[in-house]
Amino acid sequence: MLGGGLVGLAILFFVLALIFAILGARGVAGMSMSIAKWLVIIFIVLAIISLLL
C-alpha cells in the first residue's frame, strides 16, 4: 500500500513540475522534479526490499 502512494505522489510532483516549467517558474519546477525523483527512488528501494523478504 505504501508503494502505491509513493508512485502516486511521484506522478503528482512530476505533473506539477511540467506545469510550472510551462508557466516559466523554473525554480518550483526543478524542486518538484527533484521530489518526484526521490519518491521514485524510495519506491524502487522499498519494492526490492519487499521482494527479497
C-alpha positions in Angstrom: 0.0 0.0 0.0 2.8 2.4 0.8 4.5 1.8 -2.5 1.3 2.8 -4.4 1.1 6.0 -2.5 4.7 6.9 -3.3 4.2 6.3 -7.0 1.1 8.5 -6.9 3.0 11.2 -5.2 5.8 11.0 -7.7 3.4 11.3 -10.6 1.8 14.3 -8.9 5.1 16.1 -8.4 6.1 15.2 -12.0 2.9 16.7 -13.4 3.4 19.8 -11.2 7.0 20.1 -12.5 5.7 20.0 -16.1 3.0 22.6 -15.4 5.4 25.0 -13.6 8.0 24.6 -16.3 5.5 25.5 -19.0 4.5 28.6 -16.9 8.1 29.6 -16.6 8.6 29.0 -12.8 11.9 27.1 -13.3 12.8 27.0 -9.5 9.5 25.4 -8.5 9.6 23.0 -11.4 13.1 21.9 -10.5 12.1 21.4 -6.9 9.0 19.4 -7.9 11.1 17.2 -10.2 13.6 16.6 -7.5 10.9 15.5 -5.1 9.4 13.2 -7.7 12.8 11.7 -8.5 13.5 10.9 -4.8 10.0 9.4 -4.3 10.5 7.1 -7.3 13.9 6.0 -5.9 12.4 5.3 -2.5 9.6 3.3 -4.1 12.1 1.2 -6.1 14.2 0.5 -3.0 11.1 -0.5 -1.0 9.8 -2.7 -3.8 13.2 -4.5 -4.0 13.2 -5.0 -0.2 9.7 -6.3 -0.2 10.6 -8.8 -3.0 13.6 -10.0 -1.1 11.8 -10.5 2.3 
